[in-house]
Amino acid sequence: MSEMHETALALVAPAKGILAADESTGTIKKRFDSIGVESTEETRRRYRQMLFTTPGIGSHISGVILFDETIRQSTDDGVSFTKVLESAGVIPGIKVDTGAKPLAGFPGETVSEGLDGLRERLAEYADLGARFAKWRATILIGEGTPTPQAIDANAHAMSRYAALCQEAGLVPIVEPEVLMDGGHSIDACEEVTGRTLAATFAELDDYRVDLPGTLLKVNMVVPGKKSPVQANDEQIADATVRCLAVHVPPEVPGIVFLSGGMSDEEATSRLNEMNRRGGFPWELSFSYGRALQQPSLKAWGGDDAKVEAAQRALAHRAKMNGLARSGDYSEEFESSAA
């Protein structure tokens, strides 16, 4: 287990966090559509090559979560992406769930699938260079939801996934995401996030998952996007830290937040506000996708002549979130953006 413990700690090293570049083919098509770029295997490869070859990427990015297509791809020079990342001091990881599917008998609720054949897939991904993995579950707050059955089904699947990861020598990132969709209050989000975390860690314990060799990826506690009452950074930080303190065992080395529907700067500022408080048994870090990539995507626009500008945009956002890791971020630093 010692190697997995070391990897988990390295992923939440001070001033660093994780770049989530594991968008499905459908999701990245939507992002490419927004900049007028056709989503093909080659354009996706070029885009991710741009991200992964950003000069100094290892200064504030500890790991990158890859998609199945991406972990098999290489640079123009024929160097595998996993090798490129490793040479920059960045740990390659892989998304292994196959998506949230309707939970039979529970309209509007989902369970993430992908356990069939997972043992063999994990072995292949390890051979390709992955050292950690990620599995995402989605929990929706609505009228009568989430049901205990939906929470339990996802907690069970995540725990079986985590146990298989550790059997294969990979650090599992467990991601139960309470979605921002809807008009629920911040109190409702805190209550549902708490129930979800309680069920998840009970199942992880039942399946003998070694917590020091895991990471938790989770939503911040926020009101729904349609809620008439929104919350400021201080309220979000207070509710999130309070919820985590009750439900996340101290043996977990780190918690990496997802950015969900937050803007780039909101994701940074809220992480900063939590880390200003300090005194946690776990590291509070980030595992952002869109909140790290969006400025870079827009700067690139599919134009190879704009690669350097796009890389500067990514490096800037990574640096801002690196500062938020220690509570040292300020909006004034945004003026240094490329």
Secondary structure, 3 states (H helix, E strand, C coil): CHHHHHHHHHHCCCCCEEEEECCCHHHHHHHHHCCCCCCCHHHHHHHHHHHHCCCCHHHCEEEEEECHHHHCCECCCCCEHHHHHHHCCCEEEEECCCCEEECCCCCCCEEECCCCCHHHHHHHHHHHCCCEEEEEEEECCECCECCHHHHHHHHHHHHHHHHHHHHCCCEEEEEEEECCCCCCCHHHHHHHHHHHHHHHHHHHHHCCCCHHHCEEEECCCCCCCCCCCCCCHHHHHHHHHHHHHHHCCCCCCEEEECCCCCCHHHHHHHHHHHHHHCCCCCEEEEEECHHHHHHHHHHHCCCHHHHHHHHHHHHHHHHHHHHHCCCCCCHHHHHHCC
